[in-house]
């Protein structure tokens, strides 16, 4: 995958994740505690700086109380 496309995919995932976290009404700190992931890692994922593993996609989805596929859906991430 070309570098620009990869960066766009990571940013879109992070935007979607942040929107879903906000919908759940939790801070990054609280989300990190619930998911068992480090707060700085959560921030990096939301900024699109990480190419995260499938295991962490599932862990994040479980914490957000959504199926993993929801994190990968295209669409309006701000709703």
N, C-alpha and C positions, 0 to 999 in steps of 0.2 A: 504494500500500500504506500503510495507516495506520501511524503512528509506533510504536505499541506492538508491532504485528505485525512490523514491520521489525526492531526491536530484538531481539525474541525469535528471529527467524531468524538474525540475526548472532550472538547468544549461543550458539544451538544449534550453528551451524557451528564456532564457536571451541572449544566443549567437545569436539566430535567431533575436530577437528584436534589438540587437546592430547592426547586419549586415544590417537590414532593415533601421535603423536610419542613419547609415553611407551612405547607398545608397541614402537616402533622402537629405543627406548633411547638417545635423544639429547637433549641440552640445547637450550634455545632458541638459545644461541650457535652450537652445532654445526649445528643445523637451518638457521639463517640463513646460515651459510657454505655449506652444501650447496645451498641453494635460490637463493642469490644475492640474497636479500632482507635488509633491515636487521633486526637483532635487536629493535629497538623496535617495528617494524612487525609482526613475528611476535607479540610480546606483545600488541599492540593487537588483532590479529585474534583471538587466543585469548581475549581478554576481551570480544569482541563489540563492539568500538568502531569497527570499520571495515566499510564496505560495499565489499568487495574486487571487483576486476575479474575477469572470466572468465579472462583470461590468467594472473592470479595463482592462481586456483583450480587451473588445470591445472599450473602450476609447483609449487604446494604438493603436489598429488596425486602428481606424478612424484617429488618428493623423498621423500614418504611411501611410495612404491612401491605405490600403489593407484590404481584408476581414479577419475577425478574424481567419478563418481556416488556412490562410497562416502562422500565428504565431505558429500553432501547427503541421505543416508539418515536416516530417523527411526529411533529405537530407543535401546537402552541404550548411551550413550556411554562408560560406565565399564568395559565389558568388555574 
